[in-house]
Amino acid sequence: MTSIVVVTGAASGIGEAVCIELAGRGHTVVVTDVNEEGAKAVASRLPHAQARKLDVTQATACREVVQAIEHDIGPISGWVSNAGVSRMARFLDIEEAQYDLTLDVNLRGLFFSGQAAARAMVTRQSGCIVNIASMAGKQGRAPFLADYVASKFGVVGLTQAMAFELAPLGIRVNAVCPGFVATSMQVRELEWEASLRGTDPASVKRQWIADTPMGRLEQPQDVARVVAFLLSQDAGFVTGESIAVNGGAFMD
């Protein structure tokens, strides 16, 4: 039976790349995003894929989407919590609204969507959840991203807590920690950091590449392939891990 994998925040960037990679490996992919049209556009290019609108910050919506997928498509075997946001500002300038949005999407959303998925998986004593964290979830040395760092450290800790509790129920939970990934989000971050440093985006980009021992910016596909590994039986005895996928930009 074809496995069904749900990906959140999948209308673009890493989430889109994960959907493409998983579909290429024979999975039935459910593309979810708060941007329903974007999710549909991605799903339309993939075999057997479907799209669903999902605002991960709404716990009720997470439960309803999981129930609908299980009823309409079939049992969910994999869940990839990718939805995330960022906004650069100096720590002293971060306002409450920005902090709330970052934590709501990056941590609350991951908590409640993962909970909804796990509640379905536990009925079968089988499943795998992959959380997209960041190398900013392992080090605070991430300029102008204090709220983002807080959210991603939370993701790493939550991944371990989920893995510990869900392992006896047949569910594995891991995280992936990307580095400088070339996405539309990165384009915005280049502009923000350049403005905050009083320089230009090209100079910031050169510095990011210089900080990466493998000598290039990370591509979304680099992340997607590791997500696919964690969902596979090749990783059948791996749980509670937060795997760095960043070309050596941060090593732990």
Protein Blocks (a to p, Z undefined) as FASTA:
>chain_A
ZZddddehilgcjllmmmmmmmmnopacddddfblmlmmmmmmmpghiacddddfklmkl
mmmmmmmmmmmnoccfbdcdfbccdddddfklpcfklmmmmmmmmmmmmmmmmmmmmmmm
mmnopacddddddfklmbcbbghilmmmmmmmmmmmmmmmmmmmmmmnopacdddddfdd
ddfklmmmmmmmmmmnopafklmmmmmmmmpmnopacdfklmmmmmmmmmpmklmmgghi
acddehhmacZZ
